[in-house]
């Protein structure tokens, strides 16, 4: 997964046709479970599908990447994706959010893969 460390990194991600942003926080066991699932998903998908994977460490709850992601998502009162600490996924097509998964860690890699393929309209 490519790191999102700045607004420029997020802007590069937003230019991708199909992008998945994995939101990581170091203090969460759920994020660790999601990361394990996402390692398998990226290993399976990257060679066969046009999806680019990114990872944002939002552990500190502040900073340039944090602010840029929050502004991009414009979550209003529903800030679960950036505050829940579950290892959330945000799916984007050319910068527009087309879907999300609050917690990938409670799904098998095949379920997450099927979800991504369906949301991006990619056949297996």
C-alpha positions in Angstrom: 0.0 0.0 0.0 1.2 3.5 -0.9 1.4 5.8 2.1 -0.7 9.0 2.5 1.5 11.4 4.4 0.4 14.7 3.1 -2.4 16.5 1.1 -0.3 16.0 -2.0 -0.3 12.3 -1.5 -4.1 12.3 -1.0 -4.4 14.4 -4.2 -2.4 11.8 -6.1 -4.6 9.1 -4.7 -7.7 11.0 -5.8 -6.4 11.0 -9.4 -6.5 7.2 -9.6 -9.3 5.5 -11.5 -9.9 3.0 -8.7 -8.4 3.6 -5.3 -8.8 2.1 -1.8 -7.7 4.0 1.2 -7.0 1.9 4.3 -7.3 4.0 7.5 -4.8 2.8 10.1 -4.4 3.7 13.8 -1.7 2.1 15.9 -3.7 1.9 19.1 -6.5 -0.4 17.8 -6.5 -4.2 17.7 -9.4 -4.0 15.2 -7.1 -2.0 12.9 -4.5 -4.7 13.2 -7.1 -7.3 12.3 -8.2 -5.2 9.3 -4.5 -4.8 8.2 -4.0 -8.5 8.2 -7.0 -9.0 6.0 -5.9 -6.1 3.7 -2.4 -7.6 3.2 -4.1 -10.7 1.8 -6.5 -8.7 -0.3 -3.8 -6.5 -1.8 -1.6 -9.5 -2.6 -4.5 -11.2 -4.4 -5.9 -8.1 -6.2 -2.9 -6.1 -7.3 -1.7 -8.5 -10.0 -5.1 -8.9 -11.6 -7.2 -5.8 -11.1 -6.8 -2.1 -11.7 -7.1 -1.0 -8.1 -4.4 1.0 -6.3 -4.2 0.6 -2.5 -3.2 3.4 -0.1 -2.7 3.5 3.7 -3.1 6.6 6.0 -1.8 6.4 9.5 -4.3 8.6 11.5 -3.0 7.5 14.9 -2.3 11.1 16.1 -5.7 12.5 15.1 -4.1 15.6 13.7 -1.7 16.8 11.0 -1.7 17.5 7.3 -2.9 14.0 6.1 -5.6 13.9 8.9 -7.0 17.3 7.9 -6.9 16.6 4.2 -8.7 13.3 4.6 -11.3 14.7 6.9 -11.9 17.6 4.5 -12.1 15.2 1.5 -14.6 12.9 3.3 -16.7 15.9 4.6 -18.2 13.5 7.1 -20.2 16.1 9.0 -21.5 14.5 12.2 -20.8 10.9 11.0 -17.0 10.7 11.5 -16.8 6.9 12.1 -14.4 6.3 9.2 -11.7 8.5 10.7 -12.5 8.1 14.4 -13.6 4.5 14.9 -10.1 3.1 14.7 -11.4 -0.1 13.1 -9.2 -0.1 10.0 -11.8 1.4 7.7 -11.7 1.3 3.9 -12.7 4.1 1.7 -13.3 3.3 -2.0 -12.8 6.1 -4.5 -13.2 6.5 -8.3 -11.2 9.5 -9.6 -11.5 11.1 -6.2 -15.2 10.5 -5.6 -16.2 8.2 -2.7 -18.2 5.3 -4.1 -18.2 3.1 -1.0 -16.7 2.3 2.4 -16.3 -0.5 4.9 -16.1 0.5 8.5 -14.3 -2.7 9.7 -12.6 -5.0 7.3 -11.2 -7.2 10.0 -14.4 -9.1 10.6 -14.5 -10.3 7.0 -12.5 -12.8 5.2 -10.2 -11.7 2.4 -12.5 -13.2 -0.2 -15.5 -11.2 1.1 -13.5 -8.0 1.0 -12.2 -8.8 -2.5 -15.8 -9.5 -3.7 -17.0 -6.3 -2.2 -14.2 -4.3 -3.9 -14.8 -5.9 -7.3 -18.5 -5.3 -7.0 -18.2 -1.6 -6.0 -15.6 -0.9 -8.7 -17.6 -2.9 -11.3 -14.7 -5.3 -12.0 -15.5 -8.8 -13.1 -13.3 -11.7 -11.7 
